[in-house]
Amino acid sequence: MDQYSYIANSDAAYVDQLYQSYKQDPQTVDESWQQFFKGFEFSLAYGEKANGNNSGESAGSVKPNGVSSTGSANGQNTASKPVDASHAEKEVSVASLIKAYRSRGHLLAKTNPLKERKDRQPRVDLPDYALSEADLDTVFESGKLLGIGAATLRVIMESLRKIYAGDIGFEYMYIRELDVKNWLRNKIEKEALVFMPSLDEKKRILEKLNEATVFENFLATKYLGQKRFSLEGGEVTIPALDTIISQAADMGVEEVMIGMAHRGRLNVLANILGKSYESIFDGFEGNVPEQVHGDGDVKYHLGYSSLTETKSGKQISVKLAPNPSHLEAVNPVVEGFVRAQADEEYQGDFTKIMPILIHGDAAVAGQGIVYEVTQMAKLAGYKTGGTVHFVINNQIGFTTDFDDARSSIYCSDVAKIIDAPIFHVNGDDPEAVIFCAKLAVEFREKFNRDVFIDMVCYRRYGHNEADEPKFTQPTMYNIIEKHQNPREIYKELLIKRGDVDAELATRMDTEFKKQLQDRLDRVKQKAEIPYKPLRLDLDWAELRFSEPQDFEKSPETGVSAETLQTIGKALVKLPEGFKPLKQIDKLLKDRQTMLTDSKMVNWGTAELLAYGSLLLDGKPVRLSGQDVQRGTFSHRHAVLHDSETNASYSSLDFIQDDQQKFQVYNSLLSEYGVLGFEYGYAMANPHALVIWEAQFGDFSNGAQLIIDQFIAAGESKWGIQNGVTMLLPHGYEGQGPEHSNARPERYLQLYADYNMVVANITTPANLFHIMRRQLVWDFRKPLVIMSPKSLLRHPKCVSPLEDLTTGSFQEIIDDSYAQAKKVKRVLLCTGKVYYDLLDKQQTDQRDDVAIVRLEQLAPLSKTQLDAVLAKYKKAEVFWVQEEPENMGYWTYLLRIGLHYPVISRKAAASPATGYPKIHSQEQADIVRRAFE
């Protein structure tokens, strides 16, 4: 077989490997290969052609492809009926050719509706496999591999081209699990050739295509030049989504959550989710809904939810997540939402809820968040049972050609990192797209894993409707101008095939246009348009929006001593036979001492008691981030590991029988993706305490997009509340610029209109209360805590257990040492610097200096602050902070009208010095100046 190309040799080796497995145990290979090998052995043993073993090789020697020189595949001499050895070789060649088409046929597929594809050298021609046209009418057993039985090479080639090089390019051969790959191959090879929608399905496709097309045309003529991010060129998205949702409902899915950017969003809102045309037109008219909460958002960023009935009469809840214009940013939010719903509503049954992510080609290839979210797909803490990804591949990113937008051949190549199949399909062939849509849902439901549909289409206009695409793509847009839209192409095909008549198609068009005009007339006549805000879950109906007075004083959040005792017992107990490390043994003894002897708890213990109390209240607690089970600073140890077996044990899961499970997950090394996921989780479940902890506070830099676009602005933009909590380790201990500062000034700058809570807490009791307050409030707010590092083990950073049994979160903590009448100076501060100031105050016995802590900076209760400062009427008030003057809290205080002189590090470009000695000098200088 030395005439084989390199590829053919490698494929022949693969066939040989399969054959050796077949000989040992036929059941270890797929059924189609079993059929092939049976027929192959039969033809070798009883072949009609004879060459008398004239190959020059000794009888019984085995050739490299596993075929003996006698022609017997098992090496036995069959002298009675000698075999044509060259035919045996060609059988293997044909088998290799079939494998090549399965692996690389997608490179030939006619997926581009505008032009011929680039030659990607798929190497699937006859000469590549030592075959020629002279072999076309030879019958080969290899046809059994395709399920068509023994067939001529001509028929085999025709079948391969129809299946693998038609309007769909299938990529799946890289999948490592044999059962998954075989299932896909059988579905593709048995169904792709014969797939034909029913007459009703064809009418439904035409109807949805018509809605998509007429809706866009209508907006284009009525609102000339207004941005709508048209779907034109990719209209088949609408029948595809319709099919995905219907197929999902038929398979038992009860809820889908869609995430997408702005391209085609209005069309999806109207024609998939059923948002009223009036309300969409109302947005174009610029009218403001009376009942809207906050500042609102542009119409193509809004979310929506509806209960949809499919054509087969199944009901399914369909939601579209709101999103900013940051492409793909909504992906982790959708996944987190779906995970929360699966955990709570569907008891972990992922087949009942399905995420759909709609991507643009440039964005799916270019945005790093896509990779982060894809890496989450199979992780225990983040899996959602598989996502259906639908790429609207319009071959351009704003003005950037795909050659400049990625290095990979396909925009969807990220799918391969998790062995997700990809179906590349021509966007001008609705029936091929529908086949892919159905197959994708079946695959997702069967295997609970991701699947990608890459629909290659085009964008009829510029990035937005005021943009001129010919500036940058003149030749492409010359083609597009002359190219019929998908509806016209499909309508003509249906009429030509006799599936529908021209009158039906025209009637659909006329009736839908009239319906749109009637709705627009209502808007123009100022008819009242019902405002329907996004309602994510019935649980949210129990909550209200906050009022300014809610932040004057916190509600009671204490728990009984008995409850703390119950949780405490679990925190120090180990299962029988569990062998902890010596350090853990000491940790548990220290916990025991705190809980039963000194009754003074540190930060880590108070934190776990807070979580335990919520779990006993029936509230889920979810904590994720890098190394959160142990805690970056080894303070938490929520999950313990057996020193000999590595078995894990989470004590908070064993408080009592009827409790919620403590969900604590060490995350992948991602901030953007994981914080987005937790925001989505909290968006779905208002009764869960959902926490993301940064490894160090400034690691949140990598998640700033989620913070700015979702956490800070979500309630104002979209009218949806969220109680996600962020723990950001912060404090100046000489660890350099990267590990000192969580950038509190950013959150304080983002704070306005009571949109979130920013706190820097100095006592374990206050942490306990603020965590419980997140769920005791009858509204939800994001919470950002500048959490400690050195204070985790500071001997003075402890709280009496009784402080956890009564009271509430203390927004401001007054000085308990200074003599009010003597006080000449008040030092306002927050966070760790308090303990540095306290040491100086008590060492020097300065009862004339009061240190007042602002534990909650935003919203700041000026009423409480005024009441505290009223005690120190003759005193000068200073603001003291560790952070440089241009960072931290001082500029925020000035913004809200508190004009105190500042004692801090000098303004700086970097958050902190990298030299421990200089740090110590600076820290000492701040403390010295504070008391001068």
C-alpha positions, 0 to 999 in steps of 0.5 A: 500500500505504499501508493497511499498518501500519508492520510490514507496510510493513517486511515488504513492503520485506523481501520486495521486497529478496528479490525484487530478489536473486532477479531478479539470481540466483535461487540467492541466495534460499532454495528456498521463496522461489524457488518463491514468486517463480516462482509469483508471476510466473506468476500476474501474467503469466497471472492470470485477473482483468483490470483493464485497467491502470486504476490511474492509473499509467503502464505499467511503473512499479514500486510500492514492493513491487517489483510494477509497476503492470501487475502484471508483477513485472519491470516489463514490460507484459503487455497480453495478460493484464492483472493484478489489482494488488490481488491482487499486493499481497495476495500480498506481504501474505501473504508478510509475514504468514508472515514475521511468524509466523516472527518473532513467532508465539512470542508467541502460543504456548501454552507456559504450562500454568497460565494464558493468556499475557500479550498481548505484541502480536505483530501477526500478525492479518489487519488488520495486513497489509491482509487480511480474512476475505474473503480467507480462501478466496483461493488465494495462491502464498505458501503455497509459502513454507511448503512447502504449495504454493499454498493458501487463506489459511485453510489458510495461517493454520491451518498457521502457527498449528499450527507457530508458535502451538501448544505450542512457540514458536520463536525463531530469525529473529534468526540472521544466518547464512542457512544456519543460519536456513534449516535451522531453518526447514525443520526446524520447518515440515516436521517440527513439523506432522507429528511423532509419536513411534513407539509405542516412543518413546511408551512410553519417554516414559511410562516415564521420566515414571513413574520421575520421578513415582513417585520424587518421590512415594516420597521425599515419603511416606518422608522427609516434610519432608526437603529434596529440591528436588523436580522435581514440575511439571517431571517432563518434564525426565527424558524430555527428558534421556533423549531428548537423551542418546539422540539424541546417542549416535545421532549419534556423541556419546561423552560428555556432561557435565551441569551443574545446580543442586539442583532435580530433581538427585536425580531426574536422578542416579537416573533418568538417570545410574543412581545406585542408589536404595539410595545415595540412600535411604542419604543420606536415612537420614543414613548416612556412606559408609565410604570417603568422602574428606573431609567430603562434601556434601549429597546434592543437590550431589554429582556422578556418572558412569556408562556408559549404554546407550541404548535403541538399544544405543549406549554413552555416558559420562554425567557430572554435575558436582558443584556448590555451591548458587550457582546457575549457578556450575557452568556454566563448570566444565562448559564447561572440562571439556568443552573439556579432554576435546575437546582431549585425548580427542577430538583437537578433535572437538567432535561427540564430546562435548557439554555440557548445562546445566540452568538455572532460569528465575530463575537463567538471567536473574539470574546474571551468570555465564550471560552470561559463559559465553554470551560464551565460546561462540564464542571460540577459547580457550573454545568447546566446540562448542555447549551444549544449554541446558535451562531448567526454567522453573517461573515462580518464583524461591524466592518471586519472581514472574517479573515481578520476576525479569527485565526481558526477556520471556523468561528465555532472552533471553541466548541472542540475543547469540550467535544461539542459537535458543530453543525455548519449550515447554509442560512439560505436552506431553511429545511437544512437549518431545521434539521440541524435544530432538531438534531441539536435538541435531541443531542442535548437532551440525550447527552446533556452536553453542548451543541453548536449550530453555525448558520452561515448567512449574511447581513443585508445592511450595515452594522446598524441601519445608518451605516454604509457597509460598502465603505469596507466591503464593496464586492460583498455588498454588490453580491448581497444587493442582488441576492434574494432573501431566504423567504423568497428562495424558500417560497419559490422552492415550495411552489416549484415542488408543489408543496404550497401555492403562490396564493397562500404565500401572498396571502400570508404576506398581506395578512401579516402586513395588515396586522402590523399596520393595525398595531402601529395605528393603535400606537399612533392614536396614543392607545394605552400600551400595556407595560409588561416588565420582565418577570423572571420567577413568581418568587420575585412577586413577593418582593418590593423595590426598596425605599430610601428609609430602608437604609436608615436602620437594618432589620433584626437578624439575630438567631437563637443561642440554641440554633448557634449551638446546633450549627456549632456542633456540626462545625466541630464534628467529623465523620467516623474514620475521617483522618484530618491533617494535624493543622485541621485537628487544631482548627477544630479544637480552636473552633470548639473553644470559641463556641463553648469556652470563650464564646468569642468567635473569629471571622471564619467561624461567624461566617460559617454560622451565618451560612448555617443559620440560613441553611436551617431557615430553608434558604440555599447558600451558594459560594464560589470563586477560586479556592473558596472551600478552604479560603485563600487565607486558610480561614474558612475550611468549609470543606475538609479533606481526609489526609489519607484518602482525600475524601471531602467533608462539608460540615455545614451539610450535616447540621440537621436532616431537613436543611438546605445543602451548602453549595461551595465550589472552587471555581475555574480560574475565571473572574468574568465568567464566574461572577457573571454566572453567580449574578445569573444564579441570584437573578433566578433565585431571590431566596438564595444567598449567592456569593462570589469571593475574589482570591484577592480584591483586585482580581475583580478587575477581570470581572469589571464588565459584569460589575458595571453593566449588570450589578451596578446598573441592572435594576435601573436599566431592566427593573430586575433586582439582584442580591449577589454578594461579592467578597473582595479581600482588601487591606494594606499589609505590605503585600504590594500593589496587586494584593492590597487594594480591592479598589473600593473607590470604583464601587463607590463611584458606581453607587447611586440611587440606592443601587447596591451596598458597599461595606468594609466590616471590622467585626465578625458579628457585623459580617454575620448580620450583613449576610443574613440581612441579604435575605431578611430584607424584602427587596434585594441589593447587590452587596460588595464587602471589602473583606479582611486578610490579616484581620482573619487572625487578629486577636482583637477581631472577635465578637461575643457569641451573644452579639449574634443572637440579638440585634442587627447589622451596625452601619456605624460603630461608635468609639467605646474607649474615648471620653466623649467630653474630653474628645478633641478629635474624631477619626472617621475610618473604615476597615482594617486601619481601625485596628492600627488606630486602636493600637495607638489609641490604647497604647498611648491612652488617648481617650481624647481621640474617638475612632468611629467606624463607617461599616457601611459606606453606601448607602451611608446613613447620615442620620446615624452619623450625625447622631454619633458626631453630636456627642463630640461637639467640640471635636475636629473630624478627620477622615483616615484611610490607608489607601492613597488620597485618590483611591479609597473613600475620601472622594466619595465622601466629598461627593455626598457632602462630607467635607472632612480633611483626609489623612492618607497616603499621598495620591499615587498611580499604583495602589501600593508600594512593593517594598515592605519597609516603605509600606511600614513607614507609610502606615506608621506615618498615617497613624502618627498624623492621625493622632497629632 
